[in-house]
Amino acid sequence: MSLNDLYQEVILDHNRRPRNFGPLAGATSDARGHNPLCGDKVTVSVIVAGDRIEAVHFEGSGCAISKASASLMTEAVKGHTVVEAESLFKQFQAVITSPMDQDIDPEPLGKLAVLVGVREFPVRIKCASLAWHTLHAALVKSPAPATTE
């Protein structure tokens, strides 16, 4: 099995059996996100205590990349500080939007590295980043819906 095949399996697994999917009782904040290009919709709910993300869930509908990215994101940020989550979002966004001819180091992304392949498909970058933009909106308690624009 190649590394690309493994990555594809991880994405399909998170799409079929998303982690932290469903409502979050006692959420301290939530935000809605929408990708008008493809119709993906997501709501991200968080429980933040002090500066730490104690719980994060998502709900919504979208393509396999969108759902898998949201699932992987919830696992990646749960238990981390808001600052750490925001930093990871910036790293993730920088990697997936980097030009194909630019060498990247996906290592700092951990399990999120399975999504690096979206760089090859610019239209899919917004699918992969929607949940992240929505998480950011929830963390800053933005009243406006999050978008990938």
Secondary structure by P-SEA (a helix, b strand, c coil): ccaaaaaaaaaaaaaacccccccccccccbbbbbcccccccbbbbbbbccccccbbbbbbbbcaaaaaaaaaaaaacccccaaaaaaaaaaaaaaaaccccccccccccccccccccccccccccccccaaaaaaaaaaaccccccccc
